[in-house]
């Protein structure tokens, strides 16, 4: 008896994926619950476990695109028992009777020697192609992963369907950096996670969204849907591509709770265990290109959201302060927004509010 291995449903909108790797090979023994293969889709990576114990027989190869519900292998539960039965010796009496009743096979004749035709002049004009030779040794061609295809599709969709405009500002990070440095040891000891910059940005964005609620809206056909909750997406780069896990109810969470959520998502991303539910429902996105050294960029919207904030590299620069030229750790901020939903005045007001919160973080604690 055998049990079919089918591609499981991993989300309402997902119809196919790539069988990226078999963790067990064809013919190997597996136990129930053991990881068989990894399925990559345009949103998540999922590990599929063995439904039963037995011997694995694969039907799909690594790298194949497979549909939800498709049978990609089977587990032969009685394979070991079948092999044992087939190897049992046949009794001599039965063997003799079978041999006597079986017709004797004729001796095979020696194969006739085949004459090799002489090559014609035209045969030498077309040399045989080299099997396995690369099309071009200077390039490598490979199929896009589902996640990469989804990213490409989303970016093109955003450019074609939204009226994207970007406004810029700069922020003096001195106070945040000093506060973070002075509180880091105590904060880490108490909460078990480090105090990062992202929690300050998330709290600043939530504050600014409350001041400018129009940015916390999205287009839905001919209607405008305004959100009254604050689930903030944080763009994270992984080996498979960019993903945007969502930190829920950021308006009600402390800095420590936000940092714990971020740490949890980072660990999930490293293990390839980000789930579909982790990526859904965000109303605004923050992207930190500064971790890669980006000084300035124009982030692209994450549909159907109407705004995305780009953080950048903190760099010491000379700035004018009270008639004096001083050196300050500055960061450029970039807000890309959908001009169909958000007017320029509201976008600038939002970004200035984010800047004010970061330069005066006490405002976040006092609600001023």
Secondary structure, 3 states (H helix, E strand, C coil): CEEEEECCCCCCCCCEEEEEEECCCCCCEECCCCEEEEEECCCCEEEEECCCCEEEEECCCCCCEEECCCEEEEEECCHHHHHHHHCCCCCHHHHHHHHHHCCCCCCCCCCCCCCCCCCCCCHHHCCCCCCCCCCCCCCCCCCCCHHHHHHHHHHHHHHHHCCEEEEEEEEECHHHHHHHHHHHHHHHHHHCCCCCCHHHHHHHHHHHHHHCHHHHEEEECCEEEECCCCCEEEEEEECCEEEEEEECCCCCCCHHHHHHHHHHHHHHHHHCCCCHHHHCCCCEEEEEHHHHCCCCCCCCCCCCCCEEEEECCCEEEEEEECCEEEEEEEEEEEEEEECCCCCHHHHHHHHHHHHHHHHCCHHHHHCC
